[in-house]
Amino acid sequence: MLNPGRVSPKTEFPGTGEFVYTQADFEMISTLIHAHAGIVMPREKAMLIFSRFTKLLRAQGLRSFSDYVEMIRTNSAERKIAIEALTTNHTNFFRESHHFDHFEEQVRSTLIDELRSKQRVRMWSSASSSGEEAYSLAMMGTNSQLARQILDADIAILATDLAQHCIDAGIKGEYSSASLRDIPKPLAEMWTSNVGSNFLIDKRLRDIVRFRRLNLLDPWPIKQKFDVIFCRNVMIYFDDVTKETLLHRLTDHLAEGGYLYIGHSERVPSTLASRLVSVGQTTFRKVSA
Ligand SMILES: C[S@@+](CC[C@H](N)C(=O)[O-])C[C@H]1O[C@@H](n2cnc3c(N)ncnc32)[C@H](O)[C@@H]1O
């Protein structure tokens, strides 16, 4: 537990004692992170901030968190680095697989019909982390005899995340062989190849997934509407107002009849009831106006 006033990590935390970290520093950092990324940092996260920021302080040659607070308050590039350091990027291929089953059973054939009638299909993995979610969707969307036809059609998946290192990993499309076990075997055989001890996502899929850095709290430079949006396991870090505002904005960007998938512990508030109807476990469809 942090005490008010200047405290030494040596006595308060299992740190190196090299840095000075006070409750006031923690409060300033949590206010900044909330204002810029929507992420709520309760007091239990005080040590997480300490451990993730010490590397950043060292890189800047600083010994005191209050100096670093001043730096991230005034320097937006360093603030981005600090916010990224606090994100949790855990993900895996076909995470919460019931969403991909729903997509395969209820959504894919409609989208293929749209592609056949020369319309385009747009999907968005809106907190994509390192890309596993977007590539799972791409594999699911193209898992059929029609793969070639689909890949030649106007289909695109936008994958966005706040963390630049996640975007870089997604663009690379190379993952450790341990994560291969999360991909159904026929899909892994069709869409991945080995590179050393890792595997690489097939270029044809990498070409339909477009990665961009995007903070969901900022204005979105996106005009199009999406047939499918995944926004999973990011709202858990946000406060209620941020979640609700985000869900309304996502719904604005859904095509009528489009599908929204959210994380297993996330909920849609009642103010969205006239816009989104539940069609499965944490799965929603935008109602026609
Ligand atoms: C736990 S991961 C979830 C990844 C994937 N959606 C899944 O369910 O497996 C949460 C991701 O949200 C991103 N994130 C956190 N705050 C964000 C924000 N304000 N805007 C965009 N992405 C954010 C983090 O960088 C992280 O990669």
The ligand as a MOL file (V3000), in Angstrom:
LIG
                    3D

  0  0  0     0  0            999 V3000
M  V30 BEGIN CTAB
M  V30 COUNTS 27 29 0 0 0
M  V30 BEGIN ATOM
M  V30 1 C -6.3690 -7.7090 -23.8340 0
M  V30 2 S -6.0550 -7.0710 -25.4390 0 CHG=1
M  V30 3 C -7.4180 -7.7550 -26.3380 0
M  V30 4 C -7.0210 -8.2440 -27.7170 0
M  V30 5 C -8.1340 -8.9360 -28.4950 0
M  V30 6 N -9.2230 -8.0150 -28.7830 0
M  V30 7 C -8.6450 -10.1360 -27.7500 0
M  V30 8 O -9.7630 -10.1340 -27.2420 0
M  V30 9 O -7.9010 -11.1200 -27.6760 0 CHG=-1
M  V30 10 C -6.5410 -5.3700 -25.2310 0
M  V30 11 C -5.9230 -4.4490 -26.2800 0
M  V30 12 O -6.5790 -3.1850 -26.1890 0
M  V30 13 C -5.6190 -2.1870 -26.4830 0
M  V30 14 N -6.1120 -0.9000 -25.9660 0
M  V30 15 C -6.1700 -0.4640 -24.6810 0
M  V30 16 N -6.6710 0.7770 -24.6220 0
M  V30 17 C -6.9320 1.1460 -25.8910 0
M  V30 18 C -7.4620 2.3330 -26.4900 0
M  V30 19 N -7.8040 3.4060 -25.7610 0
M  V30 20 N -7.5870 2.3490 -27.8420 0
M  V30 21 C -7.2310 1.2880 -28.6030 0
M  V30 22 N -6.7350 0.1410 -28.0890 0
M  V30 23 C -6.5930 0.0770 -26.7570 0
M  V30 24 C -4.3410 -2.6720 -25.8270 0
M  V30 25 O -3.1990 -2.0890 -26.4110 0
M  V30 26 C -4.4470 -4.1910 -26.0410 0
M  V30 27 O -3.6770 -4.6210 -27.1340 0
M  V30 END ATOM
M  V30 BEGIN BOND
M  V30 1 1 1 2
M  V30 2 1 2 3
M  V30 3 1 2 10
M  V30 4 1 3 4
M  V30 5 1 4 5
M  V30 6 1 5 6
M  V30 7 1 5 7
M  V30 8 2 7 8
M  V30 9 1 7 9
M  V30 10 1 10 11
M  V30 11 1 11 12
M  V30 12 1 11 26
M  V30 13 1 12 13
M  V30 14 1 13 14
M  V30 15 1 13 24
M  V30 16 1 14 15
M  V30 17 1 14 23
M  V30 18 2 15 16
M  V30 19 1 16 17
M  V30 20 1 17 18
M  V30 21 2 17 23
M  V30 22 1 18 19
M  V30 23 2 18 20
M  V30 24 1 20 21
M  V30 25 2 21 22
M  V30 26 1 22 23
M  V30 27 1 24 25
M  V30 28 1 24 26
M  V30 29 1 26 27
M  V30 END BOND
M  V30 END CTAB
M  END
